[in-house]
């Protein structure tokens, strides 16, 4: 049973689970953190709509709305679920999700792959630098393998032939959108393009440092912002009761 200060983190990129852990550990000091994960099967591919149905089946067991959080494609799933089932979502927190929410690292990767005549392994190595900055050689190869794994196990939105696109949208529940100041995937424009879609009670925040996985490298800063947002929204809800 979920309590009023519980949060549910959505992950549809199981290869990136280790990047979520530093933030979730900090959040767990003040909140009861729950974790929902989807892993794509090579034998039974599912669509975005299928994943939303699976999430809905899970949340139907909860006796009250929950705070949904997600990074990248997990944030997209949270956004679409909140749009489709607002009665089940108390607030949304989206990390590395632009105003055009289908844009993620894979969209960026496939766009580059279509443009650059180079081997896949070389482009993945360059993508490591784009996502993580300069890293030691051994770390670069480890991260390249992680990205390769994500291409196989994540919810598939994009392919070499086509990048999926979804329009901006507003949602009825309170919304916190967080981005990294040095992110080349969800860049400054994709972050600021949220402005016309935000309500007065929504927040658009940029971490002073960090790229696509800024929440992994600056978990204390990100957790502080999220906790402050959740506490303010909970106080506002309590005051209206």
C-alpha positions as CSV (number, residue, x, y, z in Angstrom):
1,X,0.0,0.0,0.0
2,X,1.4,3.4,-1.0
3,X,1.6,6.3,1.5
4,X,1.3,10.0,0.8
5,X,5.0,10.6,0.5
6,X,5.8,7.5,-1.6
7,X,7.4,7.9,-5.0
8,X,7.5,5.4,-7.9
9,X,10.5,5.5,-10.2
10,X,9.8,4.1,-13.8
11,X,12.6,2.4,-15.7
12,X,12.2,1.1,-19.2
13,X,16.0,1.0,-19.8
14,X,17.2,-1.8,-17.6
15,X,20.8,-1.4,-18.8
16,X,20.8,2.0,-17.1
17,X,19.6,0.9,-13.7
18,X,23.0,1.5,-12.1
19,X,22.8,5.1,-13.2
20,X,19.6,5.6,-11.2
21,X,20.8,4.1,-8.0
22,X,22.8,7.1,-6.6
23,X,19.7,9.4,-6.8
24,X,17.3,6.8,-5.5
25,X,19.5,6.1,-2.5
26,X,19.5,9.8,-1.6
27,X,15.7,10.1,-2.2
28,X,15.2,7.1,0.0
29,X,16.4,9.1,3.0
30,X,13.2,11.2,2.9
31,X,10.8,9.1,0.8
32,X,9.6,5.6,0.4
33,X,10.9,4.8,-3.1
34,X,9.3,2.1,-5.2
35,X,10.8,0.9,-8.5
36,X,8.9,-0.3,-11.6
37,X,10.9,-1.8,-14.4
38,X,10.2,-3.0,-17.9
39,X,12.6,-5.1,-20.0
40,X,12.1,-5.7,-23.6
41,X,12.1,-9.3,-24.6
42,X,13.8,-10.3,-27.9
43,X,11.0,-12.9,-28.4
44,X,8.0,-10.7,-27.5
45,X,8.4,-7.1,-28.6
46,X,5.9,-4.7,-27.0
47,X,4.8,-1.2,-28.0
48,X,4.7,1.9,-26.0
49,X,1.0,1.5,-25.6
50,X,1.6,-2.1,-24.3
51,X,3.9,-0.8,-21.6
52,X,1.4,1.9,-20.5
53,X,-1.2,-0.9,-20.1
54,X,1.3,-3.0,-18.0
55,X,2.0,0.1,-15.8
56,X,-1.7,0.7,-15.4
57,X,-2.3,-2.9,-14.3
58,X,0.4,-2.3,-11.7
59,X,-1.0,1.0,-10.4
60,X,-4.6,-0.2,-10.3
61,X,-3.4,-2.1,-7.1
62,X,-2.6,1.2,-5.4
63,X,-5.3,2.8,-3.2
64,X,-4.2,6.4,-3.9
65,X,-2.4,8.5,-6.5
66,X,1.4,8.3,-6.6
67,X,4.3,10.6,-7.4
68,X,5.7,9.3,-10.7
69,X,9.4,9.9,-11.6
70,X,11.5,8.8,-14.6
71,X,14.6,9.5,-16.6
72,X,14.7,9.6,-20.4
73,X,12.3,7.1,-21.9
74,X,11.1,6.3,-18.4
75,X,10.1,9.9,-18.0
76,X,8.3,9.7,-21.3
77,X,6.2,6.7,-20.0
78,X,5.5,8.7,-16.8
79,X,4.3,11.7,-18.9
80,X,2.1,9.7,-21.2
81,X,0.6,7.7,-18.3
82,X,-0.1,11.0,-16.4
83,X,-1.8,12.3,-19.5
84,X,-3.9,9.2,-19.9
85,X,-4.7,8.5,-16.2
86,X,-4.4,11.8,-14.3
87,X,-6.6,10.4,-11.5
88,X,-3.8,8.0,-10.5
89,X,-0.9,10.5,-10.6
90,X,-0.2,13.0,-7.8
91,X,2.8,14.6,-9.5
92,X,5.3,14.1,-12.3
93,X,9.0,14.5,-12.2
94,X,10.8,14.1,-15.5
95,X,14.6,14.0,-15.9
96,X,16.3,14.4,-19.3
97,X,12.9,14.7,-21.1
98,X,12.5,17.5,-23.6
99,X,9.4,19.3,-24.7
100,X,9.3,16.8,-27.6
101,X,9.4,13.9,-25.2
102,X,10.3,11.0,-27.5
103,X,13.7,12.4,-28.0
104,X,16.2,10.3,-26.1
105,X,19.8,9.1,-26.4
106,X,18.7,6.5,-28.9
107,X,17.0,9.0,-31.2
108,X,20.3,11.1,-31.1
109,X,22.3,8.0,-31.8
110,X,20.2,6.8,-34.8
111,X,20.1,10.3,-36.3
112,X,24.0,10.4,-36.1
113,X,24.2,6.8,-37.6
114,X,22.1,7.9,-40.6
115,X,24.3,10.9,-41.2
116,X,27.8,9.6,-40.5
117,X,29.4,6.8,-42.7
118,X,31.3,5.1,-39.9
119,X,31.1,1.7,-38.1
120,X,28.5,1.3,-35.3
121,X,31.3,0.6,-32.7
122,X,33.0,3.9,-33.5
123,X,29.8,5.9,-33.3
124,X,28.9,4.2,-29.9
125,X,32.3,5.2,-28.6
126,X,31.6,8.8,-29.7
127,X,28.2,8.6,-28.1
128,X,29.9,7.7,-24.8
129,X,31.8,11.0,-24.9
130,X,28.6,12.9,-25.8
131,X,26.7,11.3,-22.8
132,X,29.4,11.1,-20.2
133,X,32.2,13.5,-21.3
134,X,35.9,12.5,-21.4
135,X,36.5,9.1,-19.6
136,X,39.4,6.8,-19.2
137,X,39.8,4.3,-22.0
138,X,38.7,1.3,-20.0
139,X,35.6,3.2,-18.8
140,X,34.8,4.2,-22.4
141,X,34.6,0.5,-23.4
142,X,32.5,-0.4,-20.4
143,X,30.0,2.4,-21.1
144,X,30.0,1.5,-24.8
145,X,28.9,-2.0,-23.8
146,X,26.1,-0.6,-21.6
147,X,24.8,1.5,-24.5
148,X,24.9,-1.6,-26.8
149,X,22.9,-3.5,-24.2
150,X,20.4,-0.7,-24.0
151,X,19.8,-0.9,-27.7
152,X,18.8,-4.5,-27.2
153,X,16.8,-4.4,-24.0
154,X,15.1,-1.0,-23.8
155,X,11.6,-0.1,-24.9
156,X,12.1,0.4,-28.7
157,X,11.0,3.8,-29.8
158,X,13.4,4.4,-32.6
159,X,15.1,2.5,-35.4
160,X,17.8,3.2,-38.0
161,X,15.0,3.8,-40.5
162,X,12.8,6.1,-38.4
163,X,12.9,8.2,-35.2
164,X,9.5,8.4,-33.5
165,X,8.2,11.9,-32.7
166,X,5.6,13.0,-30.1
167,X,4.3,16.5,-29.7
168,X,4.6,18.7,-26.6
169,X,1.8,18.5,-24.1
170,X,0.6,19.9,-20.8
171,X,-0.6,17.7,-17.9
172,X,-3.1,18.4,-15.2
173,X,-1.0,17.4,-12.2
174,X,2.0,19.3,-10.8
175,X,5.1,18.8,-13.0
176,X,8.9,19.1,-12.3
177,X,11.1,19.0,-15.4
178,X,14.9,18.6,-14.7
179,X,17.7,18.8,-17.2
180,X,21.5,18.9,-17.3
181,X,23.2,22.2,-18.4
182,X,25.8,20.3,-20.6
183,X,23.4,17.8,-22.1
184,X,23.7,17.5,-25.9
185,X,20.7,15.2,-26.3
186,X,18.1,17.2,-24.3
187,X,19.8,20.4,-25.1
188,X,19.0,24.0,-24.0
189,X,16.4,24.4,-26.7
190,X,14.5,21.2,-25.9
191,X,14.6,22.2,-22.2
192,X,13.3,25.7,-22.7
193,X,10.7,24.6,-25.2
194,X,8.8,23.3,-22.2
195,X,7.9,26.9,-21.1
196,X,4.6,27.3,-23.1
197,X,3.3,24.0,-21.8
198,X,3.9,24.7,-18.1
199,X,1.3,25.7,-15.5
200,X,2.0,28.3,-12.8
201,X,2.6,25.5,-10.3
202,X,5.1,23.7,-12.5
203,X,8.9,23.9,-12.3
204,X,11.5,23.8,-15.0
205,X,15.0,23.3,-13.4
206,X,18.4,22.9,-14.8
207,X,21.2,21.2,-12.9
208,X,24.2,23.6,-13.0
209,X,26.4,20.7,-14.2
210,X,25.8,17.4,-15.9
211,X,24.9,15.8,-19.2
212,X,22.2,13.2,-20.1
213,X,22.8,11.2,-16.9
214,X,23.2,14.3,-14.6
215,X,21.2,12.6,-11.9
216,X,23.8,9.9,-11.5
217,X,26.7,12.3,-11.0
218,X,24.9,15.0,-9.0
219,X,22.4,13.0,-7.0
220,X,22.4,15.2,-3.9
221,X,21.5,18.3,-5.9
222,X,18.8,16.5,-7.9
223,X,17.4,14.8,-4.8
224,X,17.2,18.1,-3.0
225,X,15.2,19.7,-5.9
226,X,12.9,16.8,-6.1
227,X,12.2,16.6,-2.4
228,X,11.6,20.3,-2.2
229,X,9.1,20.0,-5.1
230,X,7.3,17.0,-3.6
231,X,7.1,18.6,-0.1
232,X,5.7,21.9,-1.5
233,X,3.1,20.0,-3.6
234,X,2.1,17.8,-0.6
235,X,1.8,20.9,1.6
236,X,-0.5,22.5,-1.0
237,X,-2.6,19.4,-1.3
238,X,-2.9,19.2,2.5
239,X,-3.9,22.8,2.8
240,X,-6.8,22.3,0.3
241,X,-8.3,19.3,2.2
